[in-house]
Amino acid sequence: MTVLLTRPPAEQALRQQPRSLGDLFLSFSWLALQGFGGVLAVAQRELVEKKRWLSREEFIEEWAVAQIMPGPNVINMAIMLGGHYFGWRGAVAAVAGMLTLPLLMILLLALLYGSVSQHPAVQGALRGMGAVAAGLITANGLKLIPGLQANVLGRAICAALGLSCLVAVAWLRLPLAAVLLGLGTLGMGLAYRRLQA
């Protein structure tokens, strides 16, 4: 399933696409190797700014769909993007790129971690990585705000829905599935109403 938006002709001329299944595999491998603690910031930089496979608005739309689908959101994004360009073979190549090298690295690190897990420097490094990941996610969220100008709901309603989601999950500790169902339904209803007007 893909929700890639239609671009104006001038913007379509600038659009790039993967040259081959190998290019797709290597690009997602490189993306995965950069994604410590979360890959949202890296995915946006690689897919929108460097590769130009998506516009900022398309990235927001694709990421929104990837977020609400079951499973890891970046894998969902890889499946959608790979499938868009090369069908099921592209989806497989993109997911293989996302998983192969990180899997090998994790297996190696798991072997090493057992012998150094109690070392204070290792524990400090892991705590530091958590803070960096939170900063990356926050910075990327702020960077994507201009892309909401093209959203049919407008910035104010998008901000209200985002803030409502944050309050419901972080403060009220409501189950994420219930929040997505409730706020997602509300957002889709509002968007449908505006599109019909």
N, C-alpha and C positions, 0 to 999 in steps of 0.2 A: 504494500500500500504506500503510495507516495502522494504528497500534497504540494509538489513543486509548483510555484506560482508562474504565471506567464509574464515574461519580461517585455519591456518595450524593445523595438527593433535595435535601437542604439546600444542598449545594455546586452542584448543577445549576442551582438557582434563581439563583445568583450568576454563572453562566457567561454570557459575552458571546460574540458571534460577529460576523464581518464583515457589514455591512449590505448590501453590494453588491460587484460586481466592482471598481468604482471605489475603494471603501473598501479592498479587499484590495490593489489596485495601489498606492494612496497610502501605505498602512501599510508595505508592503514597500519602497517607495521611500525613505521616511523611515528605516526600519531600515538600509537599505543606505548611506545618506548618513552615518550615525553610526558605521559599522563600519570605522574605520581600524585596519589591522593585524589584524583578526579581528573577527568579529561575534557570537561566542558570548555575551559579556557583554551586549551590546546586545539581542540576540534574546531572551535570558531576561528582561531588564527590560521590553522592549516587549510580548512575547507573553504573559508570565505576570503581571507586576505591573501594567502599564498597561492593556493591552487585555483581559486576563483571558480570552483565547481558549483557554488551556491552564492546567492546574494545574502546580505544580512537578514533581509526579510524572510527569504526562503529558509535560511538556517533556523530562525526563530520558529517558523511553522513546522519544519521537520523535527526540531528538538521537542516541541510541544507534543507532537504525536508520539515520538520515541519515549517521552516521559510517562505517558499514560498507558502505554502498552506494557504487558508483563515482561519481566526480565531486565537486564542491565540496559540503561538508556543508550549508551554509546554503541552497544551491539545492535540494538534496534535501528539506530541511525545508520550503521554500516550496512545492515540488511536492506534498508530502504534505498540508500544511495547506490549501492552495488546493483540491486535489482533494477533500479531506474535505468542504468546505463547498459547493463549486460544480462539482464534477466536473472534466472536462478544461479547461473554460473558466476555472475558478478557478486551476488549476495554471498555465495560460498567463499569467493576469493577475498572479499572485504572482511568477513568474519574470521577467516583463517589468518589474515594479516593482523587483525586485532588480538588474536589469541596465541599464536604460535610462539613468538619470541618472549612475551611476558610469561607464558606458561613455563618455558625452559628456565627463565630467570628465577621465577618463584620456586621451582623445584631445587635449583642450586642454592638460593638463599635459605630455604627451609633446612637444607643439610647443614649450612653454616650457622644458622641462627641458634640451634640447640647448644652449641658450644660457647656462644658469646651473649646469650640472652640476658644474663644477670649483670653484665658489665654496665656501669652507670653511663658511660658515653653512648652506648647503644640505646639505652632507654631514653636518654635526653634527645638523641637524634630522632627517635620515633615521635616524641612529643612535639618537637620542632616541625616535623613534616606535617603533622596535623594542623598546626597553625598556618603554615604556608598554604596548604590545600584550602582551608577556609578563606584565606585572603584571595587566592586565585578565583574561587567561585564568586566571591563578592565583587571583585574587580571585573570579571567577565559579565556578571549581571548588569553592572553599571554601564559597561561598554555596549551592551545590546539594547539599552533603553531607546536610543535614537531610531532603532528599527521598528519601534511600536508606532511611529508616526503613520505608517502605512496600514496599521491594523484598523479594521472596521470599527472597533469599539473605542478607539482613541486612547490617549495616554491616561486620562483620569480614571476611566473605568478599569483599564488594565491594572493600574496601580492599586485601585481599591480591591480588585480580585486577588492580586498578589499579596497585599497586606492582610486581607481576610484569611488567606491560606496560611500565611506565617503565624498569625494569631491562633488559628484553629489547631495547627499542628504543634507549634513550639510552646505556646502558652497554655491552651486548653487541653493539649495532649489528646486530641481526637484522632481516631484511626485515619491513616492517610487515604485508604480506599474510600471511606465515607466522605472525607473532605473533597477528594477528586470527583466523586459522583455528584455531590451537592453543588460545589462551585463550578465544576465542569459543565453540568447541566444548565446552571444559571448563565454561564458565559456563552455556551452555545445558543441558548434561547435568545439572549440579548443580541448576539451577532446575527442570528437568523432574522430577528425583527428589523435590525438596521439594514440588512441586505434587501429585505422585502420592501422597505420604504422608498 
